[in-house]
Amino acid sequence: MATDKSFMQYVAEQIDLGGRLSYRKMFGEYAVYLDEKVVALACDNSLFIKPTPAAAALAPQLPQRPPYPGAKLYPVADELLDDADALRRLVIETARHLPFPAPRKPRKSKPGPEPI
């Protein structure tokens, strides 16, 4: 079951970090970014927080399950969706524990037609 866009919009509204927060649809689900770091996944209308020491310290009571078949266990933050302050703090602290993504290599341009 794919995640509804309205669910993802609700999650973004609850976290409420303006332009620092973004999300991208991938395979019917969403990756949630804070400052260009993937901090969570929205899968099957549930919010899965990246497992970090922040999640263990701030929300050890959260249930854990894989966001998709074959994935490792992630804390499921659905019960925090109505506690915007706790959710925001968890997302910010999760981002602090994650490295910045490696810069992408520029794509090689395809050779064009040869001039006459």
MDTraj code that builds the backbone (N, CA, C; nanometers):
import mdtraj as md
import numpy as np

residues = "MET ALA THR ASP LYS SER PHE MET GLN TYR VAL ALA GLU GLN ILE ASP LEU GLY GLY ARG LEU SER TYR ARG LYS MET PHE GLY GLU TYR ALA VAL TYR LEU ASP GLU LYS VAL VAL ALA LEU ALA CYS ASP ASN SER LEU PHE ILE LYS PRO THR PRO ALA ALA ALA ALA LEU ALA PRO GLN LEU PRO GLN ARG PRO PRO TYR PRO GLY ALA LYS LEU TYR PRO VAL ALA ASP GLU LEU LEU ASP ASP ALA ASP ALA LEU ARG ARG LEU VAL ILE GLU THR ALA ARG HIS LEU PRO PHE PRO ALA PRO ARG LYS PRO ARG LYS SER LYS PRO GLY PRO GLU PRO ILE".split()
xyz = np.array([
    [0.0845, -0.1181, 0.0000],
    [0.0000, 0.0000, 0.0000],
    [0.0890, 0.1244, 0.0000],
    [0.0675, 0.2123, -0.0890],
    [0.1468, 0.3350, -0.0990],
    [0.0989, 0.4380, 0.0039],
    [0.1891, 0.5260, 0.0415],
    [0.1573, 0.6324, 0.1364],
    [0.0817, 0.7435, 0.0666],
    [-0.0251, 0.7897, 0.1300],
    [-0.1050, 0.9001, 0.0758],
    [-0.0276, 1.0306, 0.0869],
    [-0.0403, 1.1146, -0.0149],
    [0.0264, 1.2449, -0.0107],
    [-0.0258, 1.3276, 0.1066],
    [-0.1537, 1.3143, 0.1386],
    [-0.2111, 1.3903, 0.2501],
    [-0.1454, 1.3498, 0.3833],
    [-0.1091, 1.2220, 0.3981],
    [-0.0384, 1.1785, 0.5189],
    [0.0981, 1.2464, 0.5254],
    [0.1692, 1.2481, 0.4136],
    [0.3016, 1.3094, 0.4124],
    [0.2925, 1.4589, 0.4398],
    [0.1922, 1.5247, 0.3863],
    [0.1743, 1.6675, 0.4125],
    [0.1460, 1.6925, 0.5608],
    [0.0668, 1.6046, 0.6223],
    [0.0375, 1.6161, 0.7650],
    [0.1650, 1.6010, 0.8472],
    [0.2469, 1.5018, 0.8136],
    [0.3740, 1.4808, 0.8831],
    [0.4597, 1.6072, 0.8732],
    [0.4717, 1.6627, 0.7536],
    [0.5525, 1.7837, 0.7331],
    [0.4976, 1.9013, 0.8142],
    [0.3656, 1.9145, 0.8197],
    [0.3041, 2.0216, 0.8990],
    [0.3337, 2.0035, 1.0476],
    [0.3299, 1.8806, 1.0948],
    [0.3560, 1.8545, 1.2361],
    [0.5012, 1.8838, 1.2714],
    [0.5933, 1.8458, 1.1868],
    [0.7354, 1.8696, 1.2146],
    [0.7645, 2.0190, 1.2067],
    [0.7036, 2.0878, 1.1097],
    [0.7052, 2.2345, 1.1004],
    [0.8442, 2.2969, 1.1115],
    [0.9320, 2.2605, 1.0178],
    [1.0655, 2.3197, 1.0136],
    [1.0896, 2.3982, 0.8850],
    [0.9823, 2.4401, 0.8223],
    [0.9930, 2.5252, 0.7047],
    [1.0751, 2.4644, 0.5937],
    [1.1609, 2.5463, 0.5326],
    [1.2412, 2.5053, 0.4186],
    [1.3504, 2.4051, 0.4516],
    [1.3773, 2.3842, 0.5805],
    [1.4786, 2.2840, 0.6179],
    [1.4278, 2.1425, 0.5934],
    [1.2958, 2.1248, 0.5943],
    [1.2354, 1.9929, 0.5792],
    [1.1811, 1.9766, 0.4382],
    [1.2080, 1.8614, 0.3798],
    [1.1524, 1.8315, 0.2479],
    [1.1235, 1.6826, 0.2413],
    [1.0529, 1.6432, 0.1380],
    [1.0259, 1.5011, 0.1177],
    [1.0187, 1.4731, -0.0305],
    [1.0481, 1.3484, -0.0644],
    [1.0510, 1.3082, -0.2047],
    [0.9835, 1.1723, -0.2170],
    [0.8966, 1.1616, -0.3146],
    [0.8272, 1.0356, -0.3384],
    [0.9220, 0.9372, -0.4063],
    [0.9246, 0.8161, -0.3514],
    [1.0100, 0.7108, -0.4064],
    [0.9355, 0.5786, -0.3982],
    [0.9071, 0.5198, -0.5120],
    [0.8435, 0.3882, -0.5174],
    [0.7104, 0.3850, -0.4423],
    [0.6340, 0.4911, -0.4478],
    [0.5041, 0.4971, -0.3829],
    [0.5108, 0.5371, -0.2367],
    [0.6302, 0.5497, -0.1827],
    [0.6501, 0.5905, -0.0442],
    [0.7293, 0.7208, -0.0449],
    [0.7695, 0.7703, 0.0721],
    [0.8399, 0.8985, 0.0785],
    [0.9655, 0.8886, 0.1646],
    [1.0687, 0.9584, 0.1224],
    [1.1862, 0.9825, 0.2051],
    [1.1713, 1.1235, 0.2606],
    [1.1992, 1.1400, 0.3894],
    [1.1859, 1.2687, 0.4572],
    [1.3266, 1.3204, 0.4857],
    [1.3535, 1.4432, 0.4432],
    [1.4864, 1.5039, 0.4549],
    [1.4831, 1.6233, 0.5503],
    [1.5866, 1.6332, 0.6315],
    [1.6093, 1.7543, 0.7091],
    [1.7505, 1.7987, 0.6772],
    [1.7633, 1.9190, 0.6267],
    [1.8946, 1.9718, 0.5871],
    [1.9668, 1.8740, 0.4944],
    [1.8938, 1.8187, 0.3999],
    [1.9446, 1.7285, 0.2958],
    [1.9843, 1.5900, 0.3465],
    [1.9548, 1.5576, 0.4723],
    [1.9823, 1.4260, 0.5283],
    [1.8504, 1.3485, 0.5376],
    [1.8499, 1.2230, 0.4976],
    [1.7292, 1.1406, 0.5120],
    [1.7157, 1.1046, 0.6591],
    [1.6095, 1.1559, 0.7226],
    [1.5880, 1.1321, 0.8650],
    [1.4745, 1.0344, 0.8924],
    [1.3897, 1.0111, 0.7913],
    [1.2741, 0.9239, 0.8127],
    [1.2217, 0.8750, 0.6792],
    [1.1400, 0.7728, 0.6870],
    [1.0675, 0.7215, 0.5717],
    [0.9198, 0.7174, 0.6071],
    [0.8360, 0.7531, 0.5127],
    [0.6920, 0.7381, 0.5293],
    [0.6507, 0.6224, 0.4392],
    [0.6111, 0.5129, 0.5022],
    [0.5741, 0.3921, 0.4289],
    [0.4426, 0.3393, 0.4839],
    [0.3517, 0.3041, 0.3944],
    [0.2204, 0.2519, 0.4351],
    [0.1528, 0.3421, 0.5380],
    [0.1621, 0.4723, 0.5171],
    [0.1024, 0.5726, 0.6054],
    [0.1498, 0.5609, 0.7501],
    [0.2755, 0.5246, 0.7680],
    [0.3417, 0.5247, 0.8989],
    [0.4737, 0.5978, 0.8834],
    [0.5202, 0.6577, 0.9928],
    [0.6453, 0.7327, 0.9905],
    [0.7542, 0.6524, 1.0598],
    [0.8561, 0.6150, 0.9840],
    [0.9688, 0.5369, 1.0325],
    [1.0893, 0.6290, 1.0469],
    [1.1378, 0.6450, 1.1689],
    [1.2526, 0.7311, 1.1968],
    [1.3809, 0.6503, 1.1785],
    [1.4820, 0.7114, 1.1166],
    [1.6103, 0.6431, 1.1004],
    [1.6610, 0.6014, 1.2383],
    [1.7042, 0.4768, 1.2519],
    [1.7560, 0.4339, 1.3820],
    [1.8904, 0.5005, 1.4129],
    [1.8931, 0.5785, 1.5182],
    [2.0142, 0.6469, 1.5644],
    [2.0117, 0.6475, 1.7176],
    [2.1211, 0.6878, 1.7803],
    [2.1180, 0.7027, 1.9261],
    [2.0111, 0.8025, 1.9726],
    [1.9743, 0.8973, 1.8877],
    [1.8704, 0.9948, 1.9245],
    [1.7370, 0.9255, 1.9470],
    [1.7010, 0.8353, 1.8597],
    [1.5734, 0.7641, 1.8745],
    [1.5759, 0.6779, 2.0002],
    [1.6877, 0.6133, 2.0260],
    [1.6984, 0.5288, 2.1454],
    [1.6886, 0.6119, 2.2732],
    [1.7444, 0.7322, 2.2721],
    [1.7442, 0.8168, 2.3919],
    [1.6124, 0.8929, 2.4100],
    [1.5589, 0.9488, 2.3019],
    [1.4408, 1.0350, 2.3126],
    [1.3085, 0.9598, 2.3072],
    [1.3075, 0.8435, 2.2432],
    [1.1807, 0.7721, 2.2261],
    [1.2018, 0.6205, 2.2318],
    [1.2557, 0.5707, 2.3422],
    [1.2831, 0.4268, 2.3496],
    [1.1564, 0.3413, 2.3493],
    [1.0418, 0.4021, 2.3790],
    [0.9158, 0.3295, 2.3855],
    [0.8529, 0.3038, 2.2486],
    [0.9063, 0.3639, 2.1439],
    [0.8454, 0.3466, 2.0122],
    [0.8587, 0.2017, 1.9653],
    [0.7502, 0.1479, 1.9079],
    [0.7613, 0.0134, 1.8510],
    [0.8556, 0.0156, 1.7316],
    [0.9097, -0.0993, 1.6974],
    [1.0013, -0.1073, 1.5834],
    [0.9536, -0.2142, 1.4870],
    [0.9666, -0.1817, 1.3600],
    [0.9379, -0.2792, 1.2544],
    [1.0049, -0.2308, 1.1262],
    [1.0231, -0.3184, 1.0297],
    [1.0866, -0.2753, 0.9038],
    [0.9879, -0.1937, 0.8192],
    [1.0355, -0.0874, 0.7553],
    [0.9470, -0.0057, 0.6717],
    [0.9073, -0.0751, 0.5411],
    [0.9868, -0.1720, 0.4981],
    [0.9588, -0.2476, 0.3760],
    [1.0251, -0.3843, 0.3914],
    [0.9819, -0.4833, 0.3163],
    [1.0376, -0.6180, 0.3309],
    [1.1894, -0.6196, 0.3110],
    [1.2579, -0.6859, 0.4015],
    [1.4030, -0.6985, 0.3926],
    [1.4802, -0.5869, 0.4607],
    [1.4118, -0.4843, 0.5101],
    [1.4795, -0.3718, 0.5769],
    [1.5048, -0.4059, 0.7230],
    [1.5995, -0.3328, 0.7828],
    [1.6224, -0.3488, 0.9259],
    [1.5088, -0.2801, 1.0024],
    [1.5063, -0.3002, 1.1323],
    [1.4011, -0.2405, 1.2150],
    [1.4227, -0.0902, 1.2303],
    [1.3136, -0.0165, 1.2192],
    [1.3128, 0.1285, 1.2388],
    [1.2117, 0.1604, 1.3483],
    [1.2375, 0.2612, 1.4314],
    [1.1346, 0.3068, 1.5245],
    [1.0181, 0.3672, 1.4461],
    [0.8963, 0.3306, 1.4850],
    [0.7753, 0.3810, 1.4184],
    [0.7195, 0.4930, 1.5050],
    [0.7186, 0.6151, 1.4529],
    [0.6842, 0.7339, 1.5310],
    [0.5390, 0.7760, 1.5165],
    [0.4505, 0.6870, 1.4781],
    [0.3101, 0.7242, 1.4583],
    [0.2479, 0.7848, 1.5838],
    [0.2838, 0.7337, 1.7013],
    [0.2237, 0.7857, 1.8243],
    [0.2727, 0.9268, 1.8576],
    [0.3778, 0.9741, 1.7907],
    [0.4273, 1.1105, 1.8126],
    [0.3668, 1.2112, 1.7151],
    [0.2868, 1.1644, 1.6205],
    [0.2331, 1.2559, 1.5198],
    [0.1430, 1.3634, 1.5796],
    [0.0838, 1.3368, 1.6944],
    [-0.0004, 1.4373, 1.7587],
    [0.0751, 1.5172, 1.8649],
    [0.2037, 1.4902, 1.8804],
    [0.2893, 1.5654, 1.9726],
    [0.3993, 1.6306, 1.8886],
    [0.3640, 1.7422, 1.8257],
    [0.4537, 1.8068, 1.7296],
    [0.5889, 1.8415, 1.7902],
    [0.5921, 1.8877, 1.9154],
    [0.7195, 1.9261, 1.9771],
    [0.8122, 1.8059, 1.9930],
    [0.7591, 1.6940, 2.0405],
    [0.8410, 1.5731, 2.0584],
    [0.8876, 1.5197, 1.9235],
    [0.8001, 1.5217, 1.8238],
    [0.8357, 1.4736, 1.6902],
    [0.9438, 1.5618, 1.6284],
    [0.9276, 1.6928, 1.6390],
    [1.0256, 1.7869, 1.5846],
    [1.1624, 1.7653, 1.6505],
    [1.1634, 1.7526, 1.7829],
    [1.2893, 1.7308, 1.8543],
    [1.3560, 1.5999, 1.8111],
    [1.2766, 1.4960, 1.7935],
    [1.3306, 1.3668, 1.7502],
    [1.3917, 1.3773, 1.6107],
    [1.3244, 1.4462, 1.5206],
    [1.3749, 1.4617, 1.3836],
    [1.5040, 1.5436, 1.3822],
    [1.5080, 1.6517, 1.4576],
    [1.6281, 1.7362, 1.4630],
    [1.7457, 1.6580, 1.5212],
    [1.7232, 1.5866, 1.6300],
    [1.8313, 1.5101, 1.6928],
    [1.8756, 1.3937, 1.6044],
    [1.7838, 1.3329, 1.5338],
    [1.8197, 1.2260, 1.4404],
    [1.9132, 1.2808, 1.3339],
    [1.8814, 1.3973, 1.2782],
    [1.9662, 1.4588, 1.1753],
    [2.1062, 1.4871, 1.2285],
    [2.1160, 1.5266, 1.3538],
    [2.2480, 1.5567, 1.4119],
    [2.3379, 1.4340, 1.4163],
    [2.2785, 1.3149, 1.4238],
    [2.3560, 1.1912, 1.4307],
    [2.3902, 1.1337, 1.2931],
    [2.3396, 1.1942, 1.1890],
    [2.3605, 1.1398, 1.0542],
    [2.4624, 1.2230, 0.9771],
    [2.5439, 1.1571, 0.8949],
    [2.6409, 1.2322, 0.8134],
    [2.5710, 1.3013, 0.6971],
    [2.6350, 1.4051, 0.6471],
    [2.5836, 1.4681, 0.5257],
    [2.6034, 1.3719, 0.4094],
    [2.5133, 1.3750, 0.3118],
    [2.5309, 1.2857, 0.1969],
    [2.6551, 1.3236, 0.1170],
    [2.7145, 1.2235, 0.0551],
    [2.8310, 1.2482, -0.0289],
    [2.7891, 1.3315, -0.1495],
    [2.8733, 1.4251, -0.1927],
    [2.8370, 1.5047, -0.3102],
    [2.8242, 1.4146, -0.4326],
    [2.7281, 1.4458, -0.5134],
    [2.7070, 1.3671, -0.6353],
    [2.8101, 1.4040, -0.7395],
    [2.8511, 1.3032, -0.8135],
    [2.9423, 1.3276, -0.9242],
    [2.8618, 1.3819, -1.0410],
    [2.9158, 1.4788, -1.1128],
    [2.8422, 1.5310, -1.2282],
    [2.8259, 1.4225, -1.3346],
    [2.7125, 1.4254, -1.3991],
    [2.6887, 1.3293, -1.5071],
    [2.7780, 1.3613, -1.6252],
    [2.8231, 1.2563, -1.6901],
    [2.9015, 1.2758, -1.8111],
    [2.8042, 1.3101, -1.9227],
    [2.8391, 1.4113, -1.9973],
    [2.7508, 1.4490, -2.1073],
    [2.7705, 1.3521, -2.2247],
    [2.6607, 1.3273, -2.2919],
    [2.6676, 1.2388, -2.4097],
    [2.7270, 1.3167, -2.5260],
    [2.8076, 1.2516, -2.6052],
    [2.8636, 1.3237, -2.7198],
    [2.7522, 1.3569, -2.8181],
    [2.7567, 1.4763, -2.8691],
    [2.6569, 1.5208, -2.9659],
    [2.6980, 1.4809, -3.1077],
    [2.6193, 1.5185, -3.2030],
    [2.6557, 1.4865, -3.3408],
    [2.7801, 1.5655, -3.3814],
    [2.8581, 1.5032, -3.4667],
    [2.9808, 1.5690, -3.5120],
    [2.9462, 1.6793, -3.6106],
    [3.0205, 1.7919, -3.6037],
    [2.9934, 1.9014, -3.6975],
    [3.0321, 1.8605, -3.8401],
    [2.9648, 1.9192, -3.9338],
    [2.9903, 1.8889, -4.0760],
    [3.0935, 1.9841, -4.1320],
])
top = md.Topology()
chain = top.add_chain()
for i, resn in enumerate(residues, 1):
    res = top.add_residue(resn, chain, resSeq=i)
    for name in ("N", "CA", "C"):
        top.add_atom(name, md.element.get_by_symbol(name[0]), res)
traj = md.Trajectory(xyz[None], top)
